[in-house]
Amino acid sequence: MKGVRMKMEQKYNKLVGSSIAGMVYMCKHLVLEPWKQIIKHLKALALDVPVSGCNLGPVHKQDVMKATAILKRKEEYVAILAFDVKVMPEAFELAAESGFTDHINKLKDEMKKQCAADAVFPCTLRILPNRVYHSKDPVVCDVEVLEGIVKVGTPICVCVQSKDSSADVIHALGRISSMKTSNGMQINSASNGVVIKG
């Protein structure tokens, strides 16, 4: 059984290449077929993610040691992909001690910050009648949140029915730069039923 496993690992290591500068250090899985699909996906033309190693079975201390060595060279690209396998306690401890876990958490936080500007929380607003104070740039008006959550930075658009009724026309108005409650207090978000003062 061990010989068959080693032959399979050698076969897939040839498939992924053995470059130590790989972006994803290691793929770990219990069975071969999903592993093969993951490698093909990572090697697709659109992604082209270099993988430096593949293995069956649990994540061991040696796997974390190798990934940590790469972490010192190309920290933004190192990861261990482990699917349906156990992470051995000594590997988990070494990952925490060597800063590998902190590195992954730092990358997650950076990605959240980068994506925050692009994240849109859908909402439906109703402009309150006779409460438009400035109709040109910047538009200042009172609105009621009918659905969803509106936040500072949310893009605002208006959907207008076209005359030929084949498709509605969407006009982008900009982004929300600030919001106040009806008593004049600055807020960053509001949900259903809240009236926002312009």
N, C-alpha and C positions, 0 to 999 in steps of 0.2 A: 504494500500500500504506500509506504514512504517513497519507494522508487517511482511509482506512478505519479505521485504528487510532485516530486522534484522535476520529472519530465514535463509535466503540465506547467509548472512555474517557469522553467526554462523557455518553453514554447511562448508563453505570454510575455516574458521579459524581452524576447526577441521582437515581439509585436510592438511593444511600447518603447523599446530602446533602453539603454542603460545609462544615459547621461546623468551624471551626478548633479548637474545644474538644472535638473527638471523642475518644473513649476509645481506640480503636484507630486509630492515625494512618493507616496505609497498608496496603493489600493488594496484593501483587505476585504475578503468575502468568504462565506462558507462554501459556496458552490461556484462552479466555473461559468455557467451561461450568463448570469447577470453581470459578472465580472467582465466578460468579453464585450457585452453591450456597453458597459460604462466606458471601457477603453475606446471603443469605436466612437462613442459620442464625444469623448474628450479629444480625440484625434480628428474629428470632423473639420472640414475646411473653414467653417465659420468660427470655430473655437480655437483649434490648433493649440491645445494645451499639452505641453510636453509632460510625460509621466516617466519617472526614473525607476520605478520598481513596482512589482505586483507580488502578492503572496496570498496563500490561503491560511486560514486559521486566525487565532487571536492576535491582538497587537501586543508585542513584547517590548521590553525595555530597549533592546537593540534598535527597534524601529524608530523609537523616539530619539535615540542618540543620533542616528543617521539624519533624521529630519532636523534636529537641532543644529547639526553641522551645516546643513544647507541654509538654515534660518539666519546664520551669521553672514551669508553672502547675498541672498535674495529674499529678504524677509517678507516682502509683500506677496510672494507667490507660493510660499510653502504651506502645505496642508497634508494631513493624513486622512484619506477617505476610508472609513471603516463601516461596513454594512453587515448587519446581523452577526457580528462577532463580538467576543468579549475583549475588553481592554484589561490587561493584567494589572493588578494593584501597583506593582513596581513601575510599570510604564506610566500609569496615571500620576504617581508621585513624582517621577522624573520630569514629566511634562509640566507639572506645577512648579517644580524647583528650577528648571532651566529657563523658565519664562515663555515656554511654548504656549501654555494656556493663556497667559496674559497677552501674548502676541495675537492669538485668535480673537480674544475679547476686544482688543484695541482695533483690529480690522473690522469687526462687526460694528463697533461704535462709529468708525470713520465712514463705513458704507451707509449707515443710518443717516449721518449728517449730510452726505453727498446726495442721498435720495430724498431727503426731507423737502427740498425745494421742488422736486418733481412730483411728490406725492400729492394727490388731490383727493379731498374728502368730499364726495358728491353731496350736494344740498340743493334745495329749492327755496328761493327767496321770493317774497312779494313786496314790491315797492308800495309803501303806504301812500294813499292819495293825499294830495296837497302837502306832501312832506319832502319835496325835492328842493333843496336849498341852492344847489349849484349844478347846472345841467351840462357844463363843459368840463374839460380836464382841469382839475379832478372833479369827478361827479361826487356830490355830497347829498345823501338822502337817508331817510329812515326806512328800514325794511323789517319784515317779520320772517323768521325762519319757519318755513312750513314743513320741511323734511330734512333729515340729515344733520350734519355738523358743519358750521362755517367757521373758518379760522382766518387769522391774519395771513395774507399771502395767497388765499384761495383765488384762482382765476374766475372771473365773472364773464358770462356770455349770455346773449339773448337769442332765443330761437324764434324766428319769424317765418310764418307760412308763406311759401312762394305762390305766385299767382297761378302757375301751371299745376300746382299741387303735386308735382312729382317728388319733390324733396324739400324739406325745410331748410332755410338758410340760417346759418349760425354766425352771429357777429360777436367777436371778442371785444370786450370793453376794457379789460385790464385786470389788475389784481387788487384785492382789498388791502389797503395800507394801514388802516387803523379802525377800531370799533369802540363804541361806548354803549353803556346801558342807558336806559331812559333817565336815570338819575345822574348821568354824566361820568360814571366811573369807567376807566380804560379796561378793556378785556381782550383776551387773545382768542377766545373761541366762544361759540354759543350754539345751542341745540334747539330742537323743536319748541315752538311757541314763544320764543324770546324775541322781543322787539329791540332792534339795534338802532341806535341814534347815529345819524351821520355827522 
